């Protein structure tokens, strides 16, 4: 590839806009963008695909050619299909790389788990009553710890709960849940790990923990889409989604794909964190997603020796912010060594030490959340045990 006024993302967006009329999948999802070259107005784009796909992709390549010629600085475009690399290789589709993928159950090279792709108009998660996002405006506020313990707390309320890790670049739920085996794929459907009374899926369960997920936006969005459509979640009362920090592609992709019953924002008490939490609330409100409330994490430090509470990051900031924004305050969680230790050990505190102060804080938040969903008629009391 040579330097040009075009960026990789410019090409990827065009390829993602060209879709197969029968399956609804984009040309970007059905192949891999190997590279491109723009010289004197002539654009050449190389796509990797299997020989079996070449006939199917040829008409899409013609559509892509016309679309690419509308890009700035492009006079003519050529799209070339190459077969030097199998399309199930890393980056061939917006999904997990092959070292961690379960063996495909069948054809469909662009589908990492095999099987038949769903119809373009198929309903997403038809057996899930409510989907809630746990988000934060910035990293380092304990969002994943909160999402994990909230999900288990909801299960302890008698709900059928799933936990999906949408933080593709920084997955951590597999470590917090203590899972070391890879999920199984059956007939092209990934089976969630069943642990601590919930069903869970994370990209961290599929890749080496030391592997960096150097993926661009379209691939991240594709991975989230496959966690929604290619996972056998089964009947659930609530699917808790641990979102990546910030307000980017992953958040927008999820909100455009499924109707969220609500969002929970996690923040610490200090002003700098609350500024970012405010952005998160604004994003969900603009997307017409109800904000179920704010959680103040690391609200105070409880000394394990003397029991004295110290407000290391201030205290009550999230509650005041919730009042200003006109959204509920769901509760506060103390800064405790046990919460950190149980998370690192793969035994979330709500499950491993249910009578502890930290577990009781999460349980109270889970109870308030369940009541909010019940009041909104997103779930019913007649759930399975």
SVG drawing of the C-alpha trace seen along z (x, -y; Angstrom):
<svg xmlns="http://www.w3.org/2000/svg" viewBox="-46 -20 50 49">
<polyline fill="none" stroke="black" stroke-width="0.4" points="0.0,0.0 1.2,-3.5 0.4,-6.7 -2.7,-8.4 -5.4,-10.9 -7.6,-7.9 -7.7,-6.1 -8.3,-2.4 -11.6,-3.4 -12.8,-5.2 -12.4,-2.0 -13.9,0.1 -17.0,-2.1 -17.7,-1.7 -17.3,2.1 -19.5,2.3 -22.3,0.4 -22.4,2.9 -24.6,5.8 -25.8,9.1 -29.5,8.9 -30.2,12.4 -28.2,12.6 -27.9,8.9 -24.1,9.4 -21.8,6.7 -18.9,7.2 -16.5,6.3 -18.0,9.1 -17.8,11.6 -14.1,10.9 -11.0,9.3 -9.6,6.0 -6.0,6.9 -4.9,3.5 -5.4,0.7 -3.4,-1.6 -4.3,-5.0 -2.1,-6.5 -2.9,-9.1 -6.6,-8.7 -6.6,-5.0 -7.7,-3.0 -6.9,0.7 -8.5,2.6 -7.5,6.2 -10.0,8.4 -9.1,11.9 -11.9,14.5 -12.1,18.2 -12.4,19.6 -15.9,20.9 -17.0,17.3 -15.7,15.7 -18.8,16.2 -21.1,14.9 -18.9,11.8 -18.3,10.8 -21.6,8.8 -20.9,7.1 -17.4,6.1 -19.1,4.4 -21.3,2.5 -18.3,1.6 -16.4,0.4 -19.1,-2.2 -19.3,-3.3 -15.5,-3.6 -15.3,-5.8 -17.4,-8.4 -14.6,-8.8 -12.5,-12.0 -9.5,-11.8 -10.7,-8.5 -11.3,-8.5 -11.4,-4.8 -11.6,-1.9 -10.7,1.8 -11.7,4.5 -9.6,7.6 -10.4,10.9 -7.4,12.9 -7.4,16.3 -3.9,16.5 -5.4,16.5 -8.4,18.3 -11.2,15.9 -11.4,17.4 -8.0,16.0 -7.6,13.1 -9.5,10.1 -11.4,11.9 -14.6,11.0 -15.6,8.9 -15.1,11.7 -12.5,13.5 -9.2,14.6 -8.8,18.3 -6.4,19.4 -9.3,19.0 -12.2,19.9 -14.1,23.1 -13.9,25.4 -16.5,24.5 -19.4,26.8 -20.0,26.3 -19.4,24.0 -19.8,20.2 -16.1,19.3 -16.9,15.8 -18.8,17.1 -16.2,18.0 -18.5,20.6 -19.9,22.1 -23.5,22.8 -26.1,21.0 -26.3,17.2 -29.6,15.8 -32.0,14.2 -31.5,10.5 -34.9,9.7 -34.5,12.2 -35.3,10.8 -32.3,10.3 -32.5,12.0 -36.2,12.8 -36.0,14.8 -34.4,12.0 -37.0,9.9 -34.7,7.0 -31.2,5.8 -29.4,3.3 -26.0,1.7 -23.5,1.0 -21.4,-1.9 -19.0,-4.6 -17.7,-7.8 -14.1,-6.8 -12.0,-3.7 -10.8,-2.7 -14.0,-3.3 -14.8,0.4 -17.5,0.8 -16.7,4.4 -16.6,5.4 -20.0,3.7 -21.4,5.4 -20.3,8.8 -21.6,8.5 -24.8,6.8 -25.5,9.8 -24.9,12.3 -27.0,10.2 -29.9,10.2 -29.6,14.0 -29.8,14.2 -33.1,12.3 -34.4,15.3 -33.9,13.9 -32.5,15.7 -29.4,13.6 -26.9,13.4 -23.6,11.3 -22.1,10.1 -18.7,8.5 -18.8,5.8 -15.4,4.4 -13.5,6.0 -10.3,4.1 -10.1,4.7 -12.1,7.8 -11.9,8.8 -15.1,10.7 -13.5,14.1 -10.9,13.4 -13.5,12.0 -15.7,15.1 -12.8,17.5 -13.4,19.2 -10.4,20.9 -12.1,23.1 -13.3,21.9 -17.0,21.9 -18.2,24.7 -19.8,24.2 -22.8,26.3 -24.1,26.1 -22.6,22.7 -23.9,21.4 -21.6,20.4 -22.7,21.8 -22.3,19.3 -20.3,20.4 -22.6,21.2 -21.1,20.1 -22.2,18.4 -25.8,18.8 -25.5,16.8 -24.6,17.3 -21.6,15.3 -19.6,14.6 -16.5,12.6 -13.9,12.2 -11.5,12.9 -12.8,16.5 -11.9,16.9 -8.4,15.4 -5.1,15.6 -5.1,13.3 -1.8,11.7 -3.1,11.0 -3.8,7.4 -7.1,6.8 -5.9,4.3 -9.2,4.0 -10.8,1.0 -14.4,-0.1 -16.1,2.1 -14.5,5.3 -15.4,4.3 -19.0,3.7 -19.0,7.0 -17.8,8.9 -20.6,7.3 -23.1,8.2 -22.0,11.8 -22.3,12.0 -25.9,10.9 -26.8,13.1 -24.5,16.2 -24.6,17.0 -27.2,19.4 -28.3,17.2 -31.6,19.1 -34.5,17.6 -33.3,14.8 -35.1,12.3 -32.1,9.9 -29.0,9.6 -26.4,7.4 -23.9,5.9 -20.6,4.6 -19.8,1.7 -16.3,0.4 -15.6,-3.1 -16.5,-6.2 -19.1,-7.0 -17.9,-5.4 -18.7,-2.8 -19.5,0.1 -22.2,-1.9 -23.8,-3.1 -23.6,0.4 -25.4,2.0 -28.1,-0.7 -28.8,-0.5 -29.0,3.3 -31.2,4.0 -33.7,2.0 -32.2,1.4 -34.4,1.5 -32.1,-0.9 -28.5,-1.9 -26.6,-2.1 -23.7,-4.6 -20.9,-3.8 -18.7,-6.6 -16.4,-7.4 -17.2,-10.4 -14.6,-12.9 -15.6,-15.7 -13.3,-14.6 -15.1,-11.2 -18.5,-12.8 -17.8,-15.0 -17.4,-11.8 -20.4,-10.1 -22.5,-13.1 -21.5,-12.5 -22.6,-8.9 -26.0,-10.0 -26.3,-12.5 -25.4,-9.9 -28.1,-7.4 -30.7,-10.1 -30.0,-11.3 -30.4,-7.7 -33.8,-7.5 -32.4,-4.8 -33.8,-5.1 -31.1,-5.8 -31.9,-3.4 -29.5,-5.4 -26.0,-6.2 -23.8,-4.0 -21.1,-5.6 -18.2,-3.1 -15.3,-3.4 -17.6,-5.6 -15.4,-5.4 -12.6,-3.3 -13.3,-1.1 -10.2,-0.3 -10.1,3.4 -8.3,2.9 -10.3,0.2 -13.4,0.0 -13.1,-3.7 -14.4,-5.1 -12.2,-7.4 -13.5,-9.3 -10.5,-9.0 -12.2,-10.3 -14.8,-12.4 -18.3,-11.1 -21.8,-11.6 -20.8,-13.2 -22.7,-10.7 -25.8,-11.0 -25.7,-14.8 -25.1,-14.4 -28.0,-12.1 -30.3,-14.7 -29.0,-17.4 -29.5,-15.2 -32.9,-14.0 -32.0,-10.3 -32.2,-7.7 -29.3,-7.1 -29.0,-3.3 -26.5,-3.2 -22.9,-3.3 -20.2,-0.7 -17.3,-1.0 -13.7,-0.6 -12.8,2.7 -9.8,5.0 -12.2,8.0 -14.0,6.7 -10.6,6.5 -9.3,9.8 -12.4,11.8 -12.5,10.3 -8.8,11.2 -9.5,14.7 -12.4,15.3 -14.9,15.5 -17.1,12.4 -17.8,11.1 -21.6,11.4 -21.2,15.1 -18.2,16.0 -18.9,13.7 -22.6,12.9 -22.8,11.6 -19.9,9.1 -20.4,5.4 -19.3,5.2 -21.7,8.0 -24.6,6.4 -24.0,3.1 -24.2,4.9 -27.2,6.9 -29.1,3.7 -28.3,2.2 -29.5,5.4 -32.7,5.3 -33.3,1.7 -32.5,2.5 -34.9,5.5 -37.7,3.4 -37.1,0.7 -37.3,3.3 -40.4,4.9 -42.1,1.5 -41.3,0.8 -42.8,4.2 -39.6,5.3 -39.5,8.4 -42.2,10.4 -42.2,12.1 -43.2,15.4 -39.6,16.3 -38.0,19.6 -36.0,20.6"/>
</svg>
